[in-house]
Amino acid sequence: MREGILTVHKSFFGGVGRLEWEAKKVEAFKQRALEFLKAHFPGDQLLYVVAHEDEEAYHLHFVVAVWHEKHSANRGRQMVLQPSANPLLANYEHAQDLAGMAFTDLGICRGERRAEARREARRKQEVVPPPRRHVPPSQWRSEQIIKGKATANRIIAEAGAAAVAVTAGARPDAEKTIRKCRKRAIKDARRRNVAMREAERVAERQMAEMQDALVEKQSEVSAQQAKIDRLVKKQDEVNTKALVAIAEKKAEFDSLRTRVREMKQEVVELSSQAETERTHVTELRAQVQAEGARGDAAKARYQALVLGLRLFERRQVRWESLRPDEPRQLVWAPDGRKPTPLPKVVEENLAPAKSLLELIIELICQILEALFAPRELAVVQDVEIIQQARVELGLEPDMTIEDVLVRRSGEMGSTL
């Protein structure tokens, strides 16, 4: 990293120290300095900028870090700090030239080109001017102290000589003035002695009066002390009674605290019991709700079963097959119409007991089939006999009994 300073001669700001500077020039210099730094140290190169007003001229300190991407055969791609990658840090004279150009419109010129002058003198083989040497602050302060001491000694010597000359000329007048002052001081001392003796007499009278008053105060104090003693004794008695009362109250309080502790224990036990009862009640409520749910389910199943049996009784629902190759099931066939699947509403109402309803209706149909099977067989046999008789008698298939009787009566009449 590199640290730099941007500054200008104190005369630009108007004097030495911030009290003599012109605020507008300070602000213009600061803004131009920040623009210069941001322009020539772009990106993240500029790390730190701070302004100082603690010296003769306003100035800014700045710190920059120039990162450069480096490639090598062994380590490959690396990011390293390389100040020379920035033109201003690679050539400080170039940096001073650019700074001078940036501040020209403010009336600030570049400093003397001393390095260039030294190079030109060497080229011409002339005497090379010595380079400017940086004086450390400690050395500068030591030199200033030496100069100050020399100046102070000179001023003291001059003041001493002037004092000797003044003393030599003023000695006669001083002696005359001293004699007059001595006489005046004696007179003043005598007057002060007279006044002091009078003050002593007054002070003695005041002391006597104060002693008398002190005696009276002592007697009053003694009386007050006796009264205080009585009050203290009475206070001790009161304190003793108070201590006894406090002891009694403390014993009572301890008893109450023990009782409270017992009551707290009872409350804890009752709370535990209440919590147990609450848990039991919750379980019972859950059981009741479960029983209610089971009861509701049983009720719904019963209602669905009753509805299904009523529909079967009214022959709106039958136990048949929709197609010859399908098993029998509950079908919708009101008024003897062609069987169809159960409607959605009927299906939903019979859903709670459909399996049981199908089982009951299937059993009913099996029972009915078992009961009516012999009768159906006899009827079938009778039908076969009637068909055979029709054939033997030569009756037409659509002739009724009345037709047969009419025909028979006609045959009998012709015979007669």
C-alpha positions in Angstrom: 0.0 0.0 0.0 1.0 3.6 -0.4 0.2 6.7 1.6 0.2 10.2 0.2 -0.5 13.8 1.1 -2.3 16.5 -0.9 -1.5 20.0 0.4 -0.7 23.5 -0.7 1.1 26.5 0.7 -0.6 28.2 3.7 -0.8 31.5 1.8 -3.4 30.0 -0.6 -5.9 29.6 2.3 -5.2 33.2 3.7 -2.9 32.6 6.6 -1.5 30.3 9.3 -4.0 28.1 11.1 -7.7 27.5 10.6 -8.7 30.8 12.3 -7.1 32.7 9.3 -8.2 30.4 6.5 -11.0 31.2 4.1 -13.8 28.6 4.3 -14.6 28.8 0.6 -11.0 28.1 -0.5 -10.8 25.2 2.0 -14.0 23.7 0.6 -12.9 24.2 -3.0 -9.5 22.6 -2.3 -11.1 19.6 -0.5 -13.7 18.9 -3.3 -11.0 19.2 -6.1 -8.7 16.9 -4.1 -11.4 14.2 -3.7 -12.2 14.5 -7.4 -8.6 14.0 -8.3 -8.2 11.0 -6.0 -11.3 9.3 -7.2 -10.4 9.9 -10.9 -6.8 8.6 -10.7 -7.4 5.7 -8.1 -10.6 4.2 -9.5 -12.5 1.2 -8.2 -11.4 -0.1 -4.9 -7.9 1.4 -5.1 -8.7 4.3 -2.8 -9.0 2.9 0.7 -8.9 5.9 3.1 -9.0 9.7 2.9 -8.9 12.1 6.0 -8.6 15.9 6.2 -6.3 17.5 8.9 -6.6 21.1 10.2 -4.0 20.8 12.9 -1.1 22.4 11.0 -0.3 25.7 9.3 -2.0 24.6 6.0 -5.1 22.5 5.3 -4.1 19.0 3.9 -5.5 15.5 3.2 -3.9 12.2 3.9 -4.9 9.2 1.7 -4.0 5.5 1.5 -4.3 3.5 -1.7 -3.8 -0.2 -2.6 -3.4 -1.3 -6.2 -4.2 -4.9 -6.9 -2.8 -6.5 -10.1 -3.6 -9.9 -11.7 -0.4 -11.8 -12.2 0.0 -15.1 -14.1 2.9 -17.5 -13.6 3.7 -21.0 -14.7 4.1 -22.4 -11.2 1.3 -20.6 -9.2 -1.0 -19.7 -12.1 -3.4 -16.7 -11.7 -2.6 -14.5 -8.6 -3.9 -11.2 -7.3 -1.0 -9.3 -5.8 -0.4 -5.7 -4.6 1.6 -3.9 -7.3 1.7 -0.1 -6.8 3.6 0.4 -10.1 0.4 -0.8 -11.9 -1.0 2.7 -11.3 0.8 5.4 -13.4 0.8 7.9 -10.5 2.6 5.5 -8.2 5.0 4.3 -10.9 6.3 7.9 -11.4 5.9 10.5 -8.6 7.0 13.4 -10.9 4.2 12.5 -13.3 1.8 12.4 -10.3 2.9 15.9 -9.3 2.4 17.1 -12.9 -1.2 15.7 -13.0 -1.9 17.3 -9.6 -0.7 20.7 -10.8 -2.9 20.5 -13.9 -5.9 19.5 -11.8 -5.6 22.5 -9.4 -4.6 25.1 -12.0 -8.0 26.8 -12.2 -8.0 27.3 -8.5 -4.8 29.4 -8.8 -2.5 26.6 -7.6 0.7 25.9 -9.5 3.0 22.9 -9.4 6.0 23.1 -7.1 9.5 23.5 -8.3 11.0 20.7 -10.5 14.0 20.1 -8.3 14.6 16.5 -9.4 14.5 17.6 -13.1 16.9 20.5 -12.2 19.4 18.0 -10.6 19.3 15.8 -13.6 19.9 18.7 -15.9 22.9 19.9 -13.8 24.4 16.4 -13.9 23.9 16.3 -17.7 25.6 19.7 -18.1 28.3 18.7 -15.5 27.4 21.6 -13.3 27.1 21.9 -9.5 24.1 19.7 -8.5 21.9 21.4 -6.0 21.4 19.4 -2.8 18.1 17.5 -2.5 15.6 18.7 0.0 16.0 16.8 3.2 13.1 15.7 5.2 13.4 16.9 8.8 11.8 14.6 11.3 9.3 16.2 13.7 11.5 15.4 16.7 14.6 17.1 15.2 12.5 20.1 14.1 11.1 20.5 17.6 14.7 20.3 19.1 15.9 23.0 16.7 12.9 25.2 17.5 13.6 24.7 21.2 17.3 25.7 20.8 16.3 28.8 18.7 13.7 29.7 21.3 16.1 29.4 24.2 18.7 31.6 22.3 16.0 34.2 21.6 14.9 34.0 25.3 18.4 34.5 26.5 18.9 37.4 24.2 15.7 39.1 25.4 16.6 38.5 29.1 20.1 40.0 28.6 18.6 43.0 26.9 16.0 43.4 29.6 18.7 43.1 32.3 20.8 45.9 30.7 17.7 48.1 30.4 16.8 47.4 34.1 20.3 48.3 35.2 20.1 51.6 33.3 16.7 52.4 34.8 17.8 51.5 38.3 20.8 53.8 38.1 18.7 56.7 37.1 15.9 56.1 39.5 18.0 55.3 42.7 18.0 59.0 44.2 14.3 59.4 43.6 13.7 55.9 45.1 15.7 56.8 48.3 13.7 60.0 48.7 10.5 58.2 48.2 11.5 55.5 50.7 12.2 58.2 53.4 8.8 59.7 52.9 7.1 56.3 53.0 8.9 55.4 56.2 7.6 58.6 58.0 4.1 57.9 56.7 4.3 54.3 57.8 5.3 55.3 61.3 2.4 57.6 61.7 0.0 55.0 60.3 1.5 52.4 62.7 0.9 54.7 65.7 -2.7 55.3 64.6 -3.2 51.6 64.2 -1.8 50.9 67.7 -4.3 53.3 69.3 -7.1 51.7 67.3 -5.8 48.3 68.2 -5.8 49.0 72.0 -9.4 50.3 71.7 -10.4 47.2 69.8 -8.8 45.1 72.5 -10.8 46.8 75.2 -14.0 46.3 73.2 -13.0 42.6 72.6 -12.5 42.1 76.4 -15.9 43.5 77.1 -17.4 41.2 74.4 -15.5 38.3 75.8 -16.9 38.9 79.3 -20.4 39.1 77.9 -19.9 36.0 75.9 -18.6 34.1 79.0 -21.8 35.2 80.9 -23.9 34.0 78.0 -21.9 30.8 77.9 -22.7 30.1 81.6 -26.4 30.7 80.9 -26.2 28.4 77.9 -24.4 25.7 79.9 -27.2 25.8 82.5 -29.8 25.5 79.7 -27.8 22.7 78.2 -27.7 20.8 81.5 -31.5 21.2 81.8 -31.9 20.0 78.2 -29.5 17.1 78.8 -31.6 16.0 81.8 -34.7 16.2 79.7 -33.0 14.3 76.9 -31.9 11.6 79.4 -35.5 11.2 80.5 -36.6 11.0 76.9 -33.9 8.4 76.2 -34.9 6.3 79.1 -38.5 6.5 78.0 -37.5 5.7 74.5 -35.6 2.6 75.7 -38.7 1.4 77.5 -40.7 2.0 74.3 -38.0 0.2 72.3 -38.1 -2.8 74.7 -41.9 -3.0 74.4 -41.6 -2.7 70.7 -39.0 -5.5 70.5 -41.4 -7.7 72.6 -44.2 -6.8 70.2 -42.0 -7.4 67.2 -41.0 -10.8 68.6 -44.6 -11.7 69.2 -45.6 -10.5 65.7 -42.6 -12.4 64.2 -43.7 -15.6 65.9 -47.3 -15.0 64.6 -45.9 -14.3 61.2 -43.8 -17.5 61.3 -46.9 -19.4 62.2 -48.9 -17.8 59.4 -46.1 -18.5 57.0 -46.1 -22.1 58.1 -49.9 -22.2 57.6 -49.5 -20.6 54.2 -46.9 -23.1 53.2 -49.2 -25.9 54.3 -52.1 -24.3 52.4 -49.9 -23.9 49.3 -49.1 -27.7 49.6 -52.8 -28.4 49.9 -53.5 -26.2 46.9 -50.8 -28.0 44.9 -52.4 -31.4 45.9 -55.9 -30.1 45.0 -54.6 -28.8 41.7 -53.0 -32.2 41.0 -56.3 -33.9 41.8 -58.2 -31.3 39.8 -55.9 -31.9 36.9 -56.4 -35.7 37.2 -60.2 -35.2 37.3 -60.0 -32.9 34.4 -58.0 -35.5 32.5 -60.6 -38.1 33.4 -63.5 -35.8 32.4 -61.7 -35.2 29.1 -61.3 -39.0 28.5 -65.0 -39.5 29.5 -66.0 -36.7 27.1 -64.0 -38.4 24.3 -65.7 -41.7 25.1 -69.1 -40.0 25.1 -68.3 -38.4 21.8 -67.1 -41.7 20.4 -70.2 -43.4 21.7 -72.3 -40.6 20.2 -70.5 -41.0 16.9 -71.1 -44.8 17.0 -74.7 -44.2 17.9 -75.1 -41.7 15.0 -73.5 -44.2 12.7 -75.9 -47.0 14.0 -78.9 -44.7 13.6 -77.9 -43.8 10.1 -77.4 -47.5 9.3 -80.8 -48.3 10.7 -82.5 -45.5 8.8 -80.7 -46.6 5.6 -81.8 -50.3 6.2 -85.4 -49.3 6.9 -85.5 -47.1 3.7 -84.0 -49.9 1.6 -86.5 -52.5 2.9 -89.4 -50.1 2.2 -88.2 -49.5 -1.3 -87.8 -53.3 -1.8 -91.3 -53.8 -0.3 -92.7 -51.3 -2.8 -90.8 -53.1 -5.6 -89.0 -49.9 -6.4 -85.7 -51.6 -5.7 -85.2 -55.2 -6.8 -82.4 -57.8 -6.6 -81.7 -58.5 -10.3 -78.9 -58.4 -12.9 -78.6 -55.5 -15.2 -77.1 -57.9 -17.9 -77.3 -61.7 -18.2 -73.5 -62.0 -17.7 -73.4 -59.9 -14.5 -74.2 -61.0 -10.9 -77.4 -59.8 -9.3 -77.4 -56.6 -7.4 -79.7 -53.8 -6.1 -81.2 -52.1 -9.1 -83.8 -49.4 -9.6 -87.0 -50.7 -11.3 -90.1 -48.7 -10.1 -93.5 -49.8 -11.7 -91.8 -52.9 -13.3 -89.7 -50.8 -15.6 -86.4 -52.0 -17.1 -83.8 -52.3 -14.3 -81.2 -49.4 -14.1 -78.4 -48.6 -11.6 -79.6 -46.9 -8.4 -79.9 -43.1 -8.6 -77.2 -41.1 -6.9 -79.6 -39.8 -4.1 -80.8 -43.4 -3.3 -77.2 -44.7 -3.4 -76.1 -42.0 -0.9 -79.1 -42.7 1.4 -78.5 -46.4 1.4 -74.7 -46.2 1.7 -74.5 -46.6 5.5 -76.2 -50.0 5.4 -75.9 -51.1 1.7 -73.8 -54.2 2.4 -76.2 -55.4 5.1 -79.2 -54.4 3.0 -77.8 -56.4 0.0 -77.3 -59.4 2.3 -80.8 -59.3 3.8 -82.5 -58.7 0.4 -80.5 -61.6 -1.1 -81.6 -63.9 1.7 -85.2 -62.8 1.3 -85.0 -63.5 -2.4 -83.5 -66.9 -1.8 -86.2 -67.8 0.8 -88.9 -66.6 -1.6 -87.4 -68.7 -4.4 -87.3 -71.7 -2.2 -90.9 -71.3 -1.1 -92.4 -70.7 -4.6 -90.3 -73.1 -6.5 -92.7 -76.2 -6.2 -95.7 -74.0 -7.1 -93.9 -72.7 -10.1 -93.0 -76.2 -11.2 -96.7 -77.3 -10.9 -97.8 -74.4 -12.9 -95.3 -75.2 -15.6 -96.5 -78.8 -15.7 -100.1 -77.6 -15.9 -99.2 -75.2 -18.8 -97.6 -78.1 -20.6 -100.6 -80.3 -20.2 -102.9 -77.5 -21.4 -100.7 -76.9 -24.4 -100.8 -80.7 -25.2 -104.6 -80.7 -24.9 -104.8 -77.7 -27.2 -102.8 -79.5 -29.7 -104.9 -82.7 -29.4 -108.1 -80.7 -29.6 -106.8 -78.7 -32.5 -107.3 -75.4 -30.7 -105.7 -72.3 -31.9 -103.0 -70.8 -29.6 -105.0 -67.5 -29.0 -108.4 -69.1 -28.3 -109.9 -68.5 -24.9 -112.3 -70.8 -22.9 -115.3 -68.8 -24.1 -114.2 -69.4 -27.7 -113.9 -73.1 -27.0 -117.4 -73.3 -25.4 -118.9 -71.4 -28.3 -117.2 -73.7 -30.8 -118.3 -76.8 -28.8 -122.0 -75.6 -28.7 -121.9 -75.1 -32.5 -120.6 -78.6 -33.1 -123.3 -80.1 -30.9 -126.1 -78.2 -32.8 -125.0 -79.4 -36.2 -124.9 -82.9 -34.9 -128.4 -82.7 -33.7 
